[in-house]
Amino acid sequence: MDTPLTLLLAHGDAVPRRSLAGLARRLAAKLGHDVEGCLLDGPGDPLGAAVERGIERGISRFVVLSLGLARTGGDDTRADRAIARVLRRWPELRVHRGAPLDPDDLARMLGDRARETKGRAPAEDAVVVIVGGGGANPTANAELAGLARLVYEAHRFRDVDYAFLDLTGPSVGEVIGRWARLGAKLIVAVPCLVFPGRAFRGLAEHAAGAAKASGVSVSVARPLSSHPAIVWALVRRHLEALSSGDGAESAYVNPALLRVLRSAHSHDFGPLAGLQARMSAMLPPRYRDPSVTVSSAPMGTAGLEFGADGSVAWDRLWQGFCELALAGGPPHRGTLLEPAARQEVLADGTRYAEVVRELERGIRMVTGLEVVADGPPGWVGIVCASQEMAIWLMRAIVVENVLARREGTILYLPAGPRFTLSGEIKNVVTVVAKTHHYWIEHLAAGGSDR
């Protein structure tokens, strides 16, 4: 097989080699082939030297993944130039360039780090500051502001700001001082950095100085290299890079890995990582056995039924929900259903309230669970019996192409003023009915918490 060698390009002149090697080993364990870390800013031509070592082992295909967090700017240009030098030297090679890490993946990881660092303090009391290196490229600097907004939208802290360590402003001290004057009691500085090193130590020093000067409590989160989700984010970029090449992907990509990535199981829950193995064990044997083919035929489309009072009888619409997308069937929707933007919700509050009331009624009818109708704009919450239940339902619902997120035992689902009864409202109630049925009938029977 034409097995590739994957090269992780780390940027900066102070990246700890041990941390880079550790991340490469974790990625190799998922991909099933060798991964080598490469310090792009080292002396000579580090990428060319890594490729030459691979050629000596008989490798002719390489996947190059950049660990730079900016999608534009100097890191990206240096990587392109290094790859161009490789291809000029060995034009017969197949080199697949992976895209930088996805902003949504980064925002989720940065938000996780913030939550981890704030401890038991309520999210609404914490001001989060996303801290990047900064540089002379205004477009690259603007990406940090975009990440801060994504973190705010996903996690609903009191606010999410941004600051820079070098060349441009606002600085870490300026942002912390401003929030201290505004009355913030807790500030969490989250480094937009993959590895600990010189920049991370600089952030810790700046944060300590600003905390002492302002009198506010400041905590610094860890970099991203040890976050469980970064490996899966790199796996996705790896497979995308291969898919954009010459079409030979199937010759060396593990089909089981593809199936995992196309499900919601690609997220590792850190301290709750043990749940994954336990929940897999709860599945009925025919869903665990890879030699058994589970029918992927879609469930027939059901029309709306109405009660005597003219309202939709949500509890009478569907039967037989066993062949879920989680077990190999098609997703309920062809496109991802997402929550409405905050501005859209606020612009049409009356219609939004009507949609939320109908979602609440439908979800109560098909599950009997309590509903959080006054959650963040764009989201309706379901109060689950346990974290296991919330995590499992979130994974199953995302597979159905309906976005979901979780806070403790509350599972949040999309809502919006433009949702229609026969469209998005029905979509949400349908996937809740299907996945909740499967949880009760199959998982609860295996001894899980209800």
Beta strands, then each sheet from edge to edge (+ up, - down):
strand 1: 5-10
strand 2: 35-39
strand 3: 61-66
strand 4: 94-97
strand 5: 126-132
strand 6: 159-164
strand 7: 186-191
strand 8: 217-220
strand 9: 371-372
strand 10: 379-383
strand 11: 405-407
strand 12: 410-414
sheet 1: 2+ 1+ 3+ 4+
sheet 2: 6+ 5+ 7+ 8+
sheet 3: 9+ 10- 12+ 11-
end
